[in-house]
């Protein structure tokens, strides 16, 4: 039996690995991360500090065969290739700037690696804005179609069966609202699917309800570790905001002074002077907790969430080592895939491979809704 047909084969090549949130979750599901790859030097340092095999450098300059050689694998052998090609222009956080055409981005190197290596499965994750971003030319003019149209067209050329959609990390035991675009592909036309939710806002079992900040970081309240600071002016306003509130919780005569020019702008502006709540999941973590429009103030302490609290919310192990500056650590963690969501993705793919995802019965026992 060839290795690629071995039912015990669970080897993974990880691209654009970052701080390895996706990799940790896939490993917890039962997959074997053979190698990680990233361009950012501090991410490479983080991976190595945690004992992982890494190929650093610009993926555009990495030959496919070199990646396979360092992973100790041959074409067709990997069980899975995973990654989130950087697509910042498609993000819904702020204005969508840049050329929104994935054919001119690192996304095409993700495609290149899959096309050459031919893994049994692949998983691509990205920001939700990728689904609605319009195509734009070099001059910024809109083109016909969307970014998603191009992405699906490129994956179709690979000959893989695909499924895709939005998933929210909070539905998989992550103490954070975080919607991500996920696309799963099968080389062998297997019956792939996006993972079904395991946690719910309302459920009779406590273990199946959404996890909250209180469940996750309360024990770090007075021993938070590395942490940036709010400016003196912003802190003066934040001290007046109750747990779970934001700028609208300030006295009416202070709101305009606190908000400045943003006071008359459109949108909900819910992230301005936002103090989190222990009784709810966290909002989506951003790459810095002190950004004006997306503040992440601790529920009871007059400070931002710390690096360690960020890592807890993303479900990194407490023992995980992050390299780089404090700002760089926030960025690595904020860009990561939450471990619980990654675990669910890995479990879904494994269940497809093992043909164990469905119980076949003589009749459908589900009752139709009245």
LINQUI-V762134 format. One record per residue. SS is DSSP state (H for helix, E for strand, - for the rest). PSI is psi in degrees with one decimal (* if undefined). OMEGA is omega in degrees with one decimal (999 if undefined). Layout:
BEGIN
SS/PSI/OMEGA ; SS/PSI/OMEGA
END
This chain:
BEGIN
-/130.2/177.3 ; -/147.6/-177.1 ; H/-38.0/-176.8 ; H/-20.9/178.9 ; H/0.8/-178.9 ; -/122.6/-178.7 ; -/-15.4/179.0 ; -/-6.7/-177.7 ; -/119.3/178.2 ; -/30.6/-174.2 ; E/137.8/-173.6 ; E/137.4/167.9 ; E/123.6/-177.0 ; E/126.1/177.9 ; E/150.3/-178.5 ; -/49.1/-166.8 ; -/-26.6/179.8 ; -/-132.7/180.0 ; -/0.9/172.0 ; -/26.9/175.1 ; H/-44.7/178.6 ; H/-41.9/-177.5 ; H/-42.3/179.2 ; H/-44.7/-179.7 ; H/-41.5/178.3 ; H/-38.7/177.9 ; H/-39.1/178.2 ; H/-27.7/178.4 ; H/-16.6/178.7 ; -/12.1/179.3 ; -/160.2/-175.5 ; E/107.7/-178.6 ; E/106.4/-177.4 ; E/-34.4/-177.3 ; E/145.0/172.8 ; E/160.4/-178.9 ; E/137.1/174.6 ; E/155.1/-179.8 ; -/-34.6/-174.7 ; -/121.0/-176.0 ; H/-38.8/-178.6 ; H/-30.6/175.3 ; H/-40.7/176.6 ; H/-42.6/177.4 ; H/-42.0/179.2 ; H/-45.4/179.9 ; H/-44.7/-179.4 ; H/-36.9/179.7 ; H/-22.9/179.6 ; -/15.7/170.6 ; -/24.3/-176.4 ; -/148.3/174.6 ; -/125.8/-171.9 ; E/140.9/168.9 ; E/102.5/-178.5 ; E/165.2/176.4 ; -/176.8/-177.1 ; -/118.0/-177.2 ; H/-25.9/178.9 ; H/-20.9/-178.8 ; H/6.5/-178.6 ; -/115.9/175.7 ; -/143.7/-178.9 ; H/-41.6/-178.0 ; H/-33.2/178.7 ; H/-39.7/178.3 ; H/-44.9/178.4 ; H/-42.4/-178.3 ; H/-44.3/-179.3 ; H/-26.7/176.7 ; H/-12.7/-178.7 ; -/31.3/-176.6 ; -/167.0/176.7 ; -/168.4/179.3 ; -/136.8/178.8 ; -/-10.6/-175.5 ; -/-41.3/-175.1 ; -/138.5/175.5 ; -/-36.6/-172.5 ; E/142.3/162.8 ; E/133.5/-178.9 ; E/159.8/175.0 ; E/165.5/176.8 ; -/88.4/-179.9 ; -/131.5/-178.5 ; -/125.3/-179.5 ; -/49.5/-175.7 ; H/-34.5/-180.0 ; H/-19.5/-177.2 ; H/-5.4/-174.6 ; -/145.7/176.4 ; -/-3.6/177.2 ; -/96.4/-177.3 ; -/-169.3/-177.2 ; -/145.4/176.3 ; -/98.0/-178.4 ; -/172.2/177.9 ; -/-176.5/-178.9 ; -/106.9/-177.5 ; -/63.8/175.9 ; -/105.4/-175.6 ; H/-14.9/178.4 ; H/-15.7/177.5 ; H/21.9/-175.1 ; -/179.9/178.8 ; -/-14.0/174.8 ; H/-37.1/-178.1 ; H/-25.4/175.1 ; H/-31.0/172.0 ; H/-46.3/176.5 ; H/-44.5/-178.4 ; H/-44.2/-179.3 ; H/-42.9/179.5 ; H/-42.9/-176.6 ; H/-35.9/-179.7 ; H/-45.5/-172.8 ; H/-33.4/177.9 ; -/60.7/175.6 ; -/161.7/178.0 ; -/-39.8/179.0 ; E/161.2/165.6 ; E/154.2/174.4 ; E/124.9/171.7 ; E/131.4/175.3 ; E/153.1/-178.7 ; E/179.9/179.3 ; E/153.2/-178.1 ; H/-26.1/-178.0 ; H/-15.4/179.8 ; H/-21.3/-176.3 ; H/-20.6/-175.3 ; -/-3.4/-177.3 ; -/131.4/177.0 ; E/153.0/174.0 ; E/142.7/176.6 ; E/143.3/-179.2 ; -/-179.1/179.2 ; -/-34.5/180.0 ; -/-0.1/179.2 ; -/-1.7/-179.7 ; -/143.6/179.4 ; E/142.6/174.8 ; E/171.3/177.3 ; E/135.6/178.0 ; E/-175.5/-177.6 ; E/169.8/175.7 ; H/-41.1/-179.4 ; H/-37.7/177.7 ; H/-44.4/-179.3 ; H/-43.7/-179.5 ; H/-47.1/-179.7 ; H/-36.9/179.0 ; H/-41.8/-179.8 ; H/-40.6/177.8 ; H/-33.2/178.7 ; H/-33.9/179.6 ; H/-22.3/-179.4 ; H/-20.7/-177.9 ; -/15.9/177.8 ; -/144.7/168.8 ; E/135.1/-176.8 ; E/153.5/167.4 ; E/150.1/-178.8 ; E/163.9/176.8 ; E/-176.9/177.2 ; E/138.2/172.3 ; E/150.1/179.1 ; E/123.1/-174.8 ; H/-30.6/-177.6 ; H/-23.7/-179.2 ; H/1.5/-179.5 ; H/29.2/175.7 ; -/11.4/177.7 ; -/132.2/-177.9 ; -/53.0/-172.7 ; E/134.3/170.1 ; -/117.6/-176.8 ; -/98.6/179.6 ; E/134.0/178.2 ; E/148.0/172.0 ; E/129.8/179.9 ; E/135.4/176.1 ; E/126.6/-179.8 ; E/136.7/179.9 ; E/148.1/177.7 ; E/122.4/178.3 ; -/-35.5/-171.3 ; -/21.9/175.9 ; -/35.4/179.0 ; -/165.2/-171.3 ; -/69.2/-177.0 ; -/158.4/179.2 ; -/157.0/172.9 ; -/144.7/-176.3 ; -/141.1/177.2 ; -/144.9/179.7 ; -/147.4/177.7 ; -/-12.4/-177.9 ; -/146.7/-171.2 ; E/154.9/178.1 ; -/-36.9/-179.5 ; -/125.1/-179.6 ; -/145.7/-178.7 ; -/-20.8/179.1 ; -/126.3/-178.5 ; H/-36.2/-177.8 ; H/-13.8/-179.6 ; H/5.1/177.6 ; E/159.3/175.8 ; -/141.7/176.0 ; -/145.4/-175.7 ; -/169.5/175.4 ; H/-38.6/179.1 ; H/-38.1/176.9 ; H/-25.4/-163.1 ; H/-41.9/-170.8 ; H/2.7/-174.4 ; H/-35.2/-177.2 ; H/-11.1/179.9 ; H/6.7/-172.6 ; -/-42.5/-175.8 ; -/10.2/177.9 ; -/62.0/-168.4 ; -/-19.2/-178.4 ; -/-149.6/-175.8 ; -/135.5/-176.4 ; -/137.6/171.8 ; -/-179.9/-176.4 ; -/151.8/169.6 ; -/153.0/175.1 ; -/159.0/-178.8 ; H/-42.0/-178.5 ; H/-44.7/-179.2 ; H/-36.9/-179.9 ; H/-34.0/178.6 ; H/-38.6/177.7 ; H/-41.2/-177.3 ; H/-31.9/-180.0 ; -/-18.3/179.9 ; -/-3.4/-177.3 ; -/126.1/180.0 ; -/166.0/176.9 ; -/129.4/-179.4 ; -/1.3/-177.9 ; -/-178.7/175.2 ; -/-157.5/-174.0 ; H/-27.9/179.4 ; H/-14.3/177.2 ; H/-10.5/179.1 ; -/154.9/172.6 ; -/140.9/-174.2 ; H/-38.7/-177.0 ; H/-7.4/178.3 ; H/-16.8/-169.9 ; H/-46.6/-177.6 ; H/-37.9/179.1 ; H/-39.1/179.4 ; H/-40.2/-173.3 ; H/-25.6/-177.6 ; H/-138.2/-176.8 ; H/-21.8/-179.7 ; H/-15.0/-175.9 ; H/-38.5/-176.5 ; H/5.8/179.5 ; -/165.0/179.7 ; -/-177.2/178.2 ; -/169.7/-176.7 ; -/-27.6/177.1 ; -/32.8/-173.6 ; -/-18.7/-177.1 ; -/-8.3/179.5 ; -/127.3/179.8 ; -/45.3/-177.5 ; -/125.1/172.6 ; E/127.5/-174.0 ; -/170.5/-177.9 ; -/132.4/176.5 ; -/-26.2/-173.0 ; -/2.0/-178.9 ; -/161.5/169.0 ; -/158.7/177.5 ; E/149.5/165.5 ; -/171.2/178.5 ; -/124.5/176.5 ; -/136.5/176.1 ; -/179.5/-174.0 ; -/-6.9/173.2 ; -/132.9/-178.1 ; -/-0.4/-176.6 ; -/11.0/176.2 ; -/141.1/-171.5 ; H/-43.0/-174.0 ; H/-7.5/-177.9 ; H/51.0/-178.3 ; -/142.9/178.4 ; -/74.3/-179.3 ; E/139.1/179.6 ; -/147.2/-177.9 ; -/-39.1/-175.2 ; -/-17.4/-178.6 ; -/148.9/-178.3 ; -/66.1/-179.6 ; -/163.8/173.7 ; E/168.9/168.6 ; -/143.5/-178.9 ; -/171.0/176.4 ; H/-44.9/-178.0 ; H/-37.5/177.4 ; H/-39.5/174.1 ; H/-48.0/-177.8 ; H/-38.7/177.6 ; H/-43.9/-177.7 ; H/-34.9/176.4 ; -/-2.7/173.7 ; -/26.6/170.3 ; -/147.9/173.8 ; -/146.9/178.3 ; -/-24.2/-178.6 ; -/-4.5/-176.2 ; -/133.6/-177.0 ; -/127.7/175.3 ; -/130.8/-179.3 ; -/159.4/177.8 ; -/-172.2/178.3 ; -/168.1/177.0 ; H/-44.9/178.2 ; H/-39.2/179.5 ; H/-34.7/178.0 ; H/-43.6/175.3 ; H/-42.9/-177.4 ; H/-44.2/178.4 ; H/-45.8/-177.2 ; H/-43.3/-178.8 ; H/-26.9/180.0 ; -/-6.8/-172.4 ; -/159.6/169.9 ; -/129.7/177.8 ; -/138.4/-173.7 ; H/-40.4/-179.1 ; H/-39.9/177.0 ; H/-42.9/179.4 ; H/-38.5/177.9 ; H/-44.3/178.9 ; H/-38.9/177.6 ; H/-44.8/178.8 ; H/-42.3/179.2 ; H/-37.8/179.7 ; H/-44.9/-179.1 ; H/-41.8/179.1 ; H/-40.7/-179.8 ; H/-32.8/175.1 ; H/-46.4/-178.8 ; H/-36.4/-178.1 ; -/-2.1/-178.9 ; -/43.3/-176.4 ; -/12.4/-172.1 ; -/-11.0/-174.6 ; -/141.6/173.5 ; -/115.8/-177.6 ; -/130.0/-178.6 ; -/166.3/-178.7 ; -/-25.1/178.9 ; -/157.6/179.5 ; -/117.7/-175.7 ; -/-2.9/-178.7 ; -/135.2/176.9 ; -/140.0/177.4 ; -/143.9/178.0 ; -/139.8/-179.3 ; -/*/999
END
